[in-house]
């Protein structure tokens, strides 16, 4: 029997190398930490949970003055002076135009004279009536004469009252020669100049005064949207967050956000038959005069709050050519699964998903381009992925 020869150093080295290779292959066959088959693409997921979010509506609108007063003369005459600067600020009661008061002053003087004459006649009639009242008692005058004296006194009293009314009317007309502003605000351009003839209650206004602080914003919302919101409130899927005092944010024509927050004042009670919309009015402070009447704006207002919805990042939502929304999620078998959902409005950088998801669903938010439905994936939670991605930046 032949004795076995000892292994050489070369043979021993080859044997150890083969053993290490087998051990390395055994380790690579272990599943990755995130689950899924070896070599499957990695994706980042978020585990969604139901929450509440305000339902914000963005509506178009126009700015309108808080108060408007069109100045028209109430007496006829020649405009002697214009006492304001066009485009400037005026105060309530400030004189803006002066109409020639000469004829109206003469009427006042005449009315005063008529009143003085009537009062003098009344004094004479009163004295006569009092004297006759004493004389008739001793039958020094007839009863007829006494009655005539009493009637003359009453007629004198009526004439005095008429003269006083005429004087008051003349004074009112004289005051109307000074055209004053009924409100405080900014005045526009003047339609007349000194020397122009104006008539009482004419159709054309002399100028227009508008109060712009605060200022109104008239918004329009379709009646269909109002009906849908009403049904959501009745069904309990939405909660009211306030009445007419809900806050309103304004977006200007250049896209900038107005610096002051407004409040919803009221909602119109009728629908415009031409547009099928309802008008809502908001009130905004306007201390610097940034908002001018007639500006086109967009207003954002929270008209309710919806419970049991899911907020997903914009990148997680996909839409087909018909606009139907869907998401990709990771199922219990660590496979990508397409799920149709119903997406509502955008809330900041997220979409509001109202149907199609359940609590705990793992929705893919990164890596969608590397997966397809039914394919295995390696899922990593977004909460743990972010610190890992930020680690190299700290070195």
C-alpha positions as CSV (number, residue, x, y, z in Angstrom):
1,X,0.0,0.0,0.0
2,X,1.4,3.3,-1.1
3,X,1.6,6.1,1.5
4,X,-0.2,9.4,0.3
5,X,2.1,12.2,-0.6
6,X,1.8,15.5,1.4
7,X,0.2,18.5,-0.3
8,X,2.5,21.0,-1.7
9,X,2.3,24.7,-0.7
10,X,0.9,25.5,-4.1
11,X,-2.0,23.0,-3.8
12,X,-2.7,24.3,-0.3
13,X,-3.0,27.9,-1.6
14,X,-5.4,26.9,-4.3
15,X,-7.6,25.0,-1.8
16,X,-7.9,28.0,0.5
17,X,-8.7,30.4,-2.5
18,X,-11.6,28.1,-3.6
19,X,-13.0,28.0,-0.1
20,X,-13.0,31.8,0.3
21,X,-14.7,32.2,-3.1
22,X,-17.4,29.9,-2.0
23,X,-17.9,31.8,1.2
24,X,-18.1,35.1,-0.7
25,X,-20.8,33.7,-3.1
26,X,-22.8,32.6,-0.1
27,X,-22.8,36.1,1.4
28,X,-23.8,37.8,-1.8
29,X,-26.8,35.6,-2.1
30,X,-28.3,37.1,1.1
31,X,-31.3,39.6,0.4
32,X,-30.5,43.3,0.7
33,X,-31.6,45.2,3.8
34,X,-34.6,46.9,2.1
35,X,-36.1,43.7,0.8
36,X,-36.6,42.6,-2.8
37,X,-34.7,40.3,-5.1
38,X,-30.9,40.7,-5.6
39,X,-30.2,43.2,-8.4
40,X,-33.7,44.8,-8.2
41,X,-33.8,48.6,-8.6
42,X,-33.8,50.7,-5.5
43,X,-36.7,53.1,-4.9
44,X,-37.6,55.6,-2.1
45,X,-41.1,55.2,-0.5
46,X,-43.2,57.0,2.0
47,X,-45.8,55.3,4.2
48,X,-48.9,57.4,3.9
49,X,-51.3,58.1,6.7
50,X,-54.6,59.9,6.6
51,X,-54.6,63.5,7.7
52,X,-56.6,66.8,7.5
53,X,-55.9,69.7,5.2
54,X,-57.7,72.9,4.3
55,X,-59.6,73.1,1.0
56,X,-58.3,76.2,-0.6
57,X,-60.1,77.8,-3.6
58,X,-58.5,80.3,-6.0
59,X,-61.0,82.6,-7.6
60,X,-60.7,85.4,-10.1
61,X,-61.8,88.9,-9.2
62,X,-61.7,92.6,-9.7
63,X,-61.0,95.4,-7.2
64,X,-63.8,97.9,-6.6
65,X,-64.0,101.0,-4.4
66,X,-65.3,100.7,-0.9
67,X,-67.4,103.9,-1.4
68,X,-68.1,105.8,-4.6
69,X,-69.6,109.3,-4.9
70,X,-70.3,111.1,-8.2
71,X,-70.4,114.8,-7.8
72,X,-73.3,116.6,-9.6
73,X,-74.5,120.2,-9.1
74,X,-77.8,120.7,-7.4
75,X,-78.2,124.3,-8.7
76,X,-77.4,125.8,-12.1
77,X,-74.8,128.4,-12.7
78,X,-71.3,129.2,-13.8
79,X,-68.3,127.4,-12.2
80,X,-66.1,130.1,-10.7
81,X,-63.4,127.9,-9.2
82,X,-62.2,124.4,-8.9
83,X,-60.7,124.0,-5.5
84,X,-58.9,120.5,-5.6
85,X,-56.0,118.8,-7.3
86,X,-57.0,116.1,-9.7
87,X,-56.0,112.7,-8.4
88,X,-55.5,114.0,-4.9
89,X,-57.0,113.1,-1.6
90,X,-60.1,114.9,-0.3
91,X,-62.0,114.8,2.9
92,X,-65.7,114.6,3.6
93,X,-67.2,118.1,3.6
94,X,-64.3,119.7,1.7
95,X,-65.4,122.3,-0.9
96,X,-64.4,121.1,-4.4
97,X,-66.3,123.5,-6.8
98,X,-67.6,127.0,-6.3
99,X,-70.6,128.0,-8.5
100,X,-71.3,131.7,-8.9
101,X,-73.4,132.5,-5.8
102,X,-74.5,136.1,-6.8
103,X,-78.1,135.3,-8.0
104,X,-78.6,132.9,-5.1
105,X,-77.4,135.5,-2.5
106,X,-79.8,138.0,-4.0
107,X,-82.6,135.4,-3.6
108,X,-81.7,135.0,0.1
109,X,-81.7,138.8,0.6
110,X,-85.2,139.0,-1.0
111,X,-86.5,136.2,1.1
112,X,-85.2,137.8,4.2
113,X,-87.0,141.0,3.3
114,X,-90.3,139.2,2.6
115,X,-90.0,137.5,6.0
116,X,-89.5,140.9,7.7
117,X,-92.5,142.3,6.0
118,X,-94.6,139.3,6.9
119,X,-93.5,139.5,10.5
120,X,-94.4,143.3,10.6
121,X,-97.9,142.6,9.2
122,X,-98.3,139.8,11.8
123,X,-97.5,142.2,14.6
124,X,-100.1,144.7,13.4
125,X,-102.7,142.0,13.0
126,X,-102.0,140.6,16.5
127,X,-102.3,144.0,18.2
128,X,-105.6,144.6,16.4
129,X,-107.0,141.2,17.2
130,X,-106.1,141.6,20.9
131,X,-107.8,145.0,21.0
132,X,-110.9,143.8,19.3
133,X,-111.1,140.9,21.7
134,X,-111.4,143.3,24.6
135,X,-113.8,145.7,22.9
136,X,-116.2,143.0,21.8
137,X,-116.7,142.1,25.5
138,X,-118.2,145.5,26.1
139,X,-119.9,145.5,22.7
140,X,-117.8,148.4,21.5
141,X,-117.2,146.6,18.2
142,X,-119.3,144.1,16.4
143,X,-118.6,140.4,16.6
144,X,-118.0,140.4,12.9
145,X,-115.2,142.9,13.2
146,X,-113.7,140.9,16.0
147,X,-113.8,137.7,13.9
148,X,-112.2,139.5,10.9
149,X,-109.3,140.7,13.2
150,X,-108.7,137.2,14.5
151,X,-108.7,135.8,10.9
152,X,-106.3,138.5,9.8
153,X,-103.9,137.5,12.6
154,X,-104.0,133.8,11.6
155,X,-103.4,134.8,8.0
156,X,-100.4,136.8,9.1
157,X,-99.0,133.8,11.0
158,X,-99.3,131.7,7.8
159,X,-97.5,134.3,5.7
160,X,-94.6,134.4,8.2
161,X,-94.3,130.6,8.0
162,X,-94.3,130.7,4.2
163,X,-91.7,133.5,4.2
164,X,-89.4,131.5,6.6
165,X,-89.7,128.4,4.4
166,X,-88.8,130.5,1.3
167,X,-85.8,131.9,3.1
168,X,-84.6,128.5,4.2
169,X,-85.0,127.2,0.6
170,X,-83.0,130.2,-0.7
171,X,-80.2,129.5,1.9
172,X,-80.1,125.8,0.8
173,X,-79.7,126.8,-2.8
174,X,-77.0,129.3,-1.8
175,X,-75.2,126.5,0.1
176,X,-75.4,124.2,-3.0
177,X,-73.2,126.7,-4.9
178,X,-70.4,125.2,-2.8
179,X,-70.1,121.6,-4.2
180,X,-68.6,119.5,-1.4
181,X,-67.3,116.0,-1.1
182,X,-69.8,113.6,0.7
183,X,-67.0,111.1,1.5
184,X,-63.3,111.0,2.1
185,X,-61.1,109.4,-0.6
186,X,-59.3,110.1,-3.8
187,X,-60.8,112.2,-6.5
188,X,-60.4,111.6,-10.2
189,X,-60.2,114.1,-13.1
190,X,-62.5,117.0,-13.4
191,X,-65.1,117.1,-16.2
192,X,-65.4,120.9,-16.1
193,X,-63.2,123.9,-15.8
194,X,-63.8,127.4,-14.3
195,X,-66.2,129.2,-16.6
196,X,-68.3,126.2,-17.5
197,X,-72.1,126.3,-17.2
198,X,-73.5,123.5,-15.1
199,X,-77.2,122.7,-14.5
200,X,-79.0,121.2,-11.6
201,X,-78.9,117.4,-11.4
202,X,-77.2,117.1,-14.8
203,X,-76.4,113.6,-16.2
204,X,-72.7,114.0,-16.4
205,X,-70.8,114.1,-13.1
206,X,-68.4,116.9,-12.4
207,X,-65.9,114.4,-10.8
208,X,-65.9,111.1,-8.9
209,X,-64.6,110.5,-5.4
210,X,-63.7,106.9,-4.4
211,X,-62.7,105.6,-1.0
212,X,-59.9,103.0,-1.5
213,X,-58.9,102.2,2.0
214,X,-60.3,99.7,2.7
215,X,-61.1,98.3,-0.7
216,X,-63.5,95.7,-2.0
217,X,-62.5,92.7,-4.1
218,X,-65.4,91.1,-6.0
219,X,-64.8,87.4,-6.7
220,X,-66.7,85.0,-8.9
221,X,-67.3,81.3,-8.2
222,X,-69.3,78.9,-10.3
223,X,-72.6,77.7,-8.9
224,X,-71.5,74.1,-9.7
225,X,-68.5,74.5,-7.3
226,X,-70.8,75.8,-4.6
227,X,-73.2,72.9,-5.0
228,X,-70.4,70.4,-4.9
229,X,-69.0,72.0,-1.7
230,X,-72.5,72.1,-0.2
231,X,-72.9,68.3,-0.8
232,X,-69.4,67.6,0.7
233,X,-70.4,69.6,3.8
234,X,-73.7,67.7,4.1
235,X,-72.0,64.3,3.6
236,X,-69.4,65.1,6.2
237,X,-66.4,64.8,4.0
238,X,-65.6,68.5,4.5
239,X,-65.8,70.7,7.7
240,X,-66.5,74.4,7.7
241,X,-63.6,76.4,8.9
242,X,-65.4,79.7,9.3
243,X,-68.3,81.8,8.2
244,X,-68.1,85.0,6.1
245,X,-65.0,86.0,8.1
246,X,-62.6,83.5,6.5
247,X,-59.2,84.9,5.7
248,X,-58.4,85.7,2.0
249,X,-55.0,86.0,0.4
250,X,-54.6,88.1,-2.8
251,X,-52.4,87.4,-5.8
252,X,-51.7,90.4,-8.0
253,X,-51.5,90.6,-11.7
254,X,-47.7,90.3,-11.7
255,X,-47.9,87.1,-9.6
256,X,-46.8,88.7,-6.3
257,X,-48.8,88.1,-3.1
258,X,-50.4,91.2,-1.6
259,X,-48.9,92.1,1.7
260,X,-52.2,92.4,3.6
261,X,-54.7,89.7,4.4
262,X,-58.4,90.3,3.7
263,X,-61.7,88.9,5.0
264,X,-64.6,87.5,3.2
265,X,-67.5,90.0,3.7
266,X,-70.5,88.3,2.1
267,X,-71.7,85.9,-0.6
268,X,-74.3,87.0,-3.1
269,X,-77.7,85.3,-2.8
270,X,-78.4,85.0,-6.5
271,X,-76.7,83.4,-9.5
272,X,-75.8,85.5,-12.5
273,X,-77.9,83.9,-15.3
274,X,-75.3,85.1,-17.9
275,X,-72.3,83.5,-16.4
276,X,-73.7,80.9,-14.0
277,X,-71.5,82.2,-11.2
278,X,-72.0,83.7,-7.7
279,X,-70.3,86.9,-6.5
280,X,-68.3,86.9,-3.3
281,X,-67.0,90.1,-1.8
282,X,-63.8,90.4,0.3
283,X,-62.5,93.5,2.1
284,X,-58.8,94.3,2.1
285,X,-56.9,97.1,3.9
286,X,-55.2,99.4,1.4
287,X,-53.1,101.9,3.4
288,X,-50.5,102.5,0.6
289,X,-53.0,102.7,-2.2
290,X,-51.4,99.8,-4.0
291,X,-54.8,98.4,-5.1
292,X,-56.7,100.6,-7.6
293,X,-60.2,100.0,-8.8
294,X,-60.5,97.7,-11.8
295,X,-57.4,95.6,-11.2
296,X,-57.6,91.9,-12.1
297,X,-56.5,89.7,-9.1
298,X,-56.8,86.2,-7.9
299,X,-57.9,85.4,-4.4
300,X,-57.1,82.3,-2.3
301,X,-59.5,81.4,0.4
302,X,-60.0,78.4,2.6
303,X,-63.7,77.5,2.4
304,X,-63.4,74.3,4.5
305,X,-61.3,71.4,5.7
306,X,-61.2,67.9,4.4
307,X,-60.4,64.9,6.7
308,X,-59.1,61.5,5.9
309,X,-57.0,62.6,2.8
310,X,-53.5,61.7,1.9
311,X,-50.8,64.3,0.9
312,X,-48.3,63.1,-1.7
313,X,-45.3,64.9,-3.2
314,X,-45.9,66.1,-6.7
315,X,-43.3,63.7,-8.1
316,X,-45.2,60.7,-6.8
317,X,-48.3,61.3,-8.9
318,X,-48.6,60.2,-12.6
319,X,-51.2,61.1,-15.1
320,X,-52.2,59.3,-18.3
321,X,-53.1,61.1,-21.6
322,X,-56.7,61.4,-20.4
323,X,-55.7,63.0,-17.2
324,X,-56.4,60.1,-14.9
325,X,-54.1,60.0,-11.8
326,X,-52.2,57.0,-10.5
327,X,-49.3,56.2,-8.2
328,X,-46.8,53.3,-7.9
329,X,-46.5,51.6,-4.6
330,X,-44.6,48.7,-3.1
331,X,-46.8,45.8,-2.1
332,X,-46.2,43.1,0.5
333,X,-44.1,41.0,-1.9
334,X,-41.8,44.0,-2.5
335,X,-43.1,44.4,-6.0
336,X,-44.1,47.6,-7.8
337,X,-47.8,48.0,-8.1
338,X,-49.8,50.6,-10.1
339,X,-52.8,52.1,-8.2
340,X,-55.3,54.5,-9.7
341,X,-56.2,57.3,-7.3
342,X,-58.4,60.4,-7.3
343,X,-56.4,63.6,-6.8
344,X,-57.9,66.9,-5.7
345,X,-56.2,70.2,-5.5
346,X,-52.5,71.0,-4.9
347,X,-51.6,71.9,-1.3
348,X,-48.2,73.6,-1.4
349,X,-45.8,71.0,-2.9
350,X,-48.1,68.1,-2.4
351,X,-51.2,66.7,-4.0
352,X,-54.4,66.0,-2.0
353,X,-55.4,62.4,-2.7
354,X,-59.0,61.6,-1.7
355,X,-59.5,58.1,-3.0
356,X,-57.4,55.0,-3.9
357,X,-55.0,54.8,-0.9
358,X,-55.1,53.2,2.6
359,X,-53.2,53.9,5.7
360,X,-49.7,52.4,5.6
361,X,-49.5,52.1,1.8
362,X,-45.8,52.5,0.7
363,X,-45.9,55.0,-2.2
364,X,-42.9,55.4,-4.4
365,X,-41.7,59.0,-4.5
366,X,-38.2,58.5,-6.1
367,X,-37.0,56.0,-8.7
368,X,-40.2,55.7,-10.7
369,X,-38.3,55.8,-14.0
370,X,-36.5,52.5,-13.0
371,X,-39.6,50.4,-12.2
372,X,-42.6,48.9,-13.9
373,X,-45.7,47.2,-12.5
374,X,-45.0,43.7,-11.2
375,X,-41.3,44.1,-11.1
376,X,-39.4,43.5,-7.8
377,X,-37.9,46.5,-6.1
378,X,-35.7,47.4,-3.2
379,X,-37.6,49.9,-1.1
380,X,-36.0,52.4,1.2
381,X,-38.1,54.7,3.5
382,X,-37.7,58.4,2.7
383,X,-37.1,59.2,6.4
384,X,-34.0,57.1,6.4
385,X,-32.9,57.9,2.9
386,X,-32.6,61.7,3.5
387,X,-30.0,61.5,6.3
388,X,-28.0,59.0,4.3
389,X,-28.0,61.3,1.3
390,X,-26.9,64.3,3.4
391,X,-24.0,62.4,5.1
392,X,-21.4,63.1,2.3
393,X,-22.0,66.8,2.6
394,X,-20.8,66.8,6.2
395,X,-17.4,65.5,5.4
